[in-house]
Amino acid sequence: MTAEEGLTTRLPKAGETILGHKFFVGFGGKGANQCVQSARLGAKTSLICKVGNDSFGNDYVDNLKKNGISTAFVGQTTDAATGTASIIVNSEGQNVIVIVPGANLLLNFEDLKRASDVICKAKVVVCQLEITPAVSLEALKMARASGVKTLFNPAPALADLDPQFYTYSDIFCCNETEAEILTGISVGNLEDAEKVGRMLLERGCKLVIVTLGAEGCMMISGDEPIPKHVPAGKVRAVDTTGAGDSFVGALAFYLAYYPKLSMEEMIRKSNCVASVSVQAPGTQSSYPYRKDLPQDLF
């Protein structure tokens, strides 16, 4: 998915036109972002998706290859344009995003069958909702059937999410906005995040992580019903776009390569990676490489 990003001093009100001071086009899409962050930390990654047979799609395939990501299951289609995300960021680093999925929605069950070998032999499979939900759910089921750990990020969130997503996700990771859409609970503090976590556990989740931006994360699991708040380090945010994807990509990396770490420690390290990403503009362009991070993260 191509990301078009504009920087302004503040976000516009409904019907308002305001001046921005910078515009750039980069690479985005939740799954791709997460894959890129994992790859930059040293993971062997593969992305299963569809892009258009257009200039954006061609550039996207090249970008994935430059990041060391397998594109064996990145299909190009003439039936739809490459997905796009239009992003506006204010001077505090807060953003609003409009997504047009495009070719993403053409990924189908046959594409998953072709990629079954890479899904079933992975250490971790990460899914989101920028493709057709039923296809994402099928990928989780395929992974679970082969004993692969599943990490699900319900974004963009759906109020009528299929209940099977809860039971087929080893780790269910949502932010405050997604949590409210899924549960009806507005997350304004740690207690609210705890309520969300408990509700999602009741729906069948094994472990729930609610990301809280600058406040870090709230974690709760069926095995350890006492919730744990894992704070994030304080940094000056330039652009929070894609920080959640940086976190999820980092978490997938630690799950795959450092499975003996406690979940709390994995989250702490993932918070550190995401905290670096918010200190630079752009989405994938802000994601750190392993060589540029403190070595105590590895």
N, C-alpha and C positions, 0 to 999 in steps of 0.2 A: 504494500500500500504506500502510495506517495504522500508525503506530508508537506503541506504548504503552510508556512508559519509566518505570522505578522506580529510585530512587537509594537505595543502602544503604552502610553502612561497609565491608562485605565481601560477597563472593558466597556464597550458601548452599551447604552440602554436600548430598549426596544425601539426600533425606528430611527435610531440616531446614527449619524455618520461622523466619525472622528478621524483625525490624522494619526497615522502610525509613523514610526521612524526607522523601521527595518522590515524587510521581507526576504524570505529565502525558501527554497524548495529542497526538501531532504527526503530521507527514507523513513517510513514508519510502519504502522500495522502492529497490533499487539503481539501476535505470534512471532513475526519477524524480529521485532524489538527484543523480545525475550530470548530468541535464538541467538541474535547477535551478541547480547550481553554474556550469555553462557559461553559462546565461542571465544570472546575476548578474554575470558577468564581461563581458557584452556580446554574447554569441553569439545569433544567430537560431536558435532550436531548435524541434524538433517531437518529441513523444513518441508512440510507437505502443504502445498497451497496452489492457487491459480492466479495468474496475472493475465492482463490483456496482451494481445499480439500488437503492441504499440510501443512508442518510444519509452514511455514510463516503464512498461514491462521489461523491455530489453535492458534498460538501465538497472532495473531492480535485480534481474538475474546476475548481471555483472557485479553489483554491489554485494550480493550474497557470496559469490565466489571470492571476492576480495577479502571477505571476512572469514574465509575458510569453511563456509557452510556448504554441505552437499546439496546440490540442486537437482538431483536425480528425479525427485518427485515434485518439482515445481513445473506445473503445466502452463502453457500459454494457449489462449483461446481467442478466436476472432468473434466470439458471440457476445463479448462484453469488454468494457474498458477496464484497465487496471484500477483497483480501488483507490480512493483518495481520502485524505483527512485534512480538513481546513481548521487551522488552530490560531487562536488569538491569545497572546500572552501580555499581561500588564507588568508594570514596573516592580511589583512584588513577587513576580514569578507565577502568579495564579493564571489559570487558562480556561478557555471554553473551546470545545471541539465538536465539529460536525463531520460525521463519517458517511461516505458513499461507498458501500461495499464492492459494487461492480463485480469483477470476475471472482472475487472471494466466494460468492454465493453459488457459483457453478461447480465448486468442488463437490464430488459425489462419492457414493459408496464404492463404485468401481475404482476410483482413484485410491481409496483406502486399501482395497484388495491388492492393488498393484504395489502398494507400499507396506503390505502386511509384514514382510520380513524385517524391515527396519523398525516397525512399531513393536513387534513381538520380541525383538532382541535388544531393545533399548534398556537402559537402566532406569530412565525416567521419561515419561510422556507428559507433555504439557499441552493443555487445550484451553481455548477461549471461545467466545461467541461471535467472532467476526465472520465466521462461516455459518452455514445452515446448522442450527442446533442439533438436529438429528444426526448429522455427520460427525459433529464433535463428540456426541454421546457414544456413537458407535466406535470411535477411536479409543475412548476410555474403556469401553467394554473389551475391545480387542487386547488392549494392554493388560487389563486386569486378568483376563483369561490366561495370559502367559506369565503372570506373576510379576509384571512390570509395575513399578510405583507410579501412581497417577497424581498429577498436580493440576487442579482446575482453577482457572481464573474466570469467573462469570462476568465477563466484560465484552461488550456493553451488556449491562444487566437486563434480565427479563422478569417482569413481575410474575409471569406464569411459567417459570422454569420447570421443565420436566423433573418430577421428584427423583427420577433415577440418577440424575447428576449428583445428588447428595450421597447416594450409596455407592456410586462407582468412583468417587474421588477420595483417594487416600488423604490428600491435603486440599482443603477448600479455602482459597485465598481471595478475599474481596476487600475493597476499600469502603469508606464511610458511605459514599453515594450508592454504590452497588448494594451494600448491606441494607440501606433503607428501602430500596426498591424491592429487594427480596423478602424483607421481614416486616416492613411498615414502621420500623423503629428508627427514629432520627438519632444519629450518632453524634452527640455533642461532647461526650466525656468517656472516661474509661468504663464507668458503670454501664453506659448504653452499649458499648462494645461488648461487654461481658454478656448482657442480655441477648444481643445478636448471636454471639457464639453459642450460648446455651440453646437457643431456638434452633440453630442449624444442626447442632448435635442431635437434637430430638428428631430432626428430619432424616437422620441416618449418616451424617458426616462422621468420620473418624477423628479428624483434627481440623480445627478452624483457625485461620489467621485473619484478623481484621487489621488492615493497614490504616494508620492514622496520620499520614503525612509527617510533619515535623515531630509529632509525639511518638513515632515509632510504630509498634504493633502490639496487639492483644492476641494471645494464643490460648486456646483451650482445647482439651482433647477428652475423649471418653475414658482414656486410661488415667489421665491426671485432671480431674474435674475442677481443681482449683486453678483459675485463670492466672496467666503470667503476663505482666506488662514488660515488654522488651523495648526500652527507650532508644531513640536515635540520637546521635551526636548533634550538637547545635552548629549549624553552618548558615552562611548567608545564601539564600536561594536566589538564583538568577532566573531559572526556568524550571518549573516542576513537571513540564510535559514529559511523559514517558518514564518518570521516576518509579512508578509502580511496576512498569515492565522491567526496568533495571533490577528491581527487587526480586521479582518472580524469576527472571533469568538467572540471577545470582543464586537464589534458593535452589533452583533445579540443578545448578552446577554442584553445590555443596551436597545435595541429596545423592547425586551420582558418584562423586569422587571422594567425599568425606563422610560416608554413611555412619561411622562410629561416633561422630559428633552428636551431642544432644541437640534436639530441635531448637531449644532456646539459643544455643551457641550458633547454629546455622542462621537463625533469624538475626542475631546480633551482627554477624559478619555480612549478611545480605543488606542490612540497614546501612552498614558502612559503605558498601559499594554504591547503593542508591544515593547516599548523601553526597558522594562525589559527583554523581550525574547531575544533580540540581545546581551545581556551582558553575555550569557552563550552558550556553544557549543551545537549542536544538534538541532532538531526540536521540537517535543513534549517534549523532556527532558528539554528544556529551558523554557517551558511555566509556568508562575507563577500561584500559587494557591491564592485564595482570602485572606487567612490568612497571606500571605507573602507580601501583597500590602498595600499601605497607605489607611487608612480607609476613607479618604475623596473621594475615588473613588466610594464609595458605599453609 
